[in-house]
């Protein structure tokens, strides 16, 4: 993920924090920070990086990796949508949507051996849901307040994110 400037980064990180909350996956995060680069702006619990173990049944490992893949895909979409829709007051164009889908397909194949026709419905579901979230004007105002807090504090723990989202009615 490339950011134009610190403000752009704040909106991307805010989008990911909100995405974790929306997908009820905020328990996977330890903190968000604008002092890191790329996906490292969200720090995850060690369990998030689980890639399997001989002691864990293959189907259980796959389901765990699959669930975390879905979260990662949602975070990429949330990052892009928050930056474009909330910060820039625009919409994601078809080209950017296709880039996000292509990345999701590549990750889905490498992590879970999913084919494009299996990824597309998952992607479309997350995309549509996040479009409604980030397109809501009331939510956009709250996101702007969240971004300002993130910019001032630079880092927020999982608890601080939850508190702030609750205060802002997100």
N, C-alpha and C positions, 0 to 999 in steps of 0.2 A: 504494500500500500504506500503510495506516494502522496504526500500532503503538500499543498501549496504554501502553507505557512502554519504558525502555531494555532491560529483560530480554526483553520480547516481541520487540524489534528484534534482539537478539542471537540469539534462536532462529530468527528469520526469515532473517537473514544466514547463520547456520550451516547452515540447511536449503539455502540456495542454493549455498553452498560445497560441501556434500556432494553436492548434485544435480549440480554440474559434474563432480565426481569420478565419480559413479555413471554419468553419461552419457559418460564419457571425453572431456570437453570442457574440462578444467581448463586446457588450453593457450590458451583464449580469454580467460582472466582475467589481470589483472596484480595485483590485490589485492582484498581485502574490507575494509570499514571500517564501523564503527557511527557514525562522525562525519558521514556523508552522509545524504541523504534518499532514500526510495523505492528505485527500481531503481539509483540511483547508489551504493548501498552495495556493489555489485559493479562494479569498474572493469574494463572489457574492453580487449583489444588493439584498435588502430584498425581492423584488418581485420574485426572483428566488425560494424562499422557499414557495411560495403560495401553499396551499394544498386544497383550495376551500373555499367557503363562501356561506351561505344561500342566500345572496343577488345577487349572480352571478349564471346565468343559469348553470345547470349541464353540458351541452355539452360544454359550453365555458370554464368552469373550467377544464374539462377533456382534451380539446385540449391544454390548457395552460400547464398542468402537463405533457401531452404527449410530447410536444415540448421540455420541459426542461429535460425530461427523455432521449430523443434522444441526447441532448447535453451532458448529464452526461455519457451516453454510449460512445459517441465519445471521451470524455476526457479520459476515462479509456483506450481506445484503443490507443489514441495518446500518453499517458504517457508511456505505455508499448512499443510501437513501437519506440518512440524517444530514449528511453533508450537502447533498443536492437539493432536497426538498425543504429542509428547515433553514440551513444557512443561506443557500442561494435562491430560495423561493422558486424552484423550478421542478422539473420531473426528470426521472432517469430516461434517457433516450434509449432507443432500441439497441444501439451499438453497445452501450454500457451494460444493458440487461443481458445481452448475448455473451459479453465477456464474463460476467458473473456466472452465467449458466455454464459456459465452457469450463471455467475453473471448478465449479461444483461437480461437473461430470468427471473431470480429471481426478479430483480428490476422491469422488465416490468410487471410481474404478480402482485407484491405487489402495485405498483404505478398506473398502468393503466389497470389491469385485462387482460393483454395480454397473449396469449398462446405461446408456443415455436414456432409454425409455423407462428405466426405473428411477432415475434421478429427476427427470423433468417434472413428474407430478409432485414430488417432495419440494422441489424448487418453487414451482408455481404456487403451492400452498403457502409457503413461507413468504414469498414475494407479495402475494395478494394481501396477506394478513398485515405485513409490515407497511404496505402501501396505505392501508387504512389508518394504521397507527401514526405514521409520520405525516400523513396528509391532513390530520385533524388539527385545526387552527388552535384549539384550546391546549392541546398537547404540545404544539410547537412553541407556545409562549412558555410553558413549563420547561421545555427542553432548553430554551434560551437561558433561563435562570439556572438550570443545572450546569450548563456550559460555563457560565460566569463563575459559579462556585468551583468547578474543576480547574478553571484557569487560575483562580486565586490560590487554591490549595495545592495544585500540581498533582497530587495523588489522593485517592480516596480508598479506604478499606471497604470490604464488602458491607460491613455494618454501616459505615458512613453513607455509602451509596443507597442502601435500603432506607435509611433515615431520610435522606434528601429526597428520594423518590416519593416517600410517603408524605413528607411536608409539601411537596409540589403536586400531590394527588396524581402521581403517575403510576 
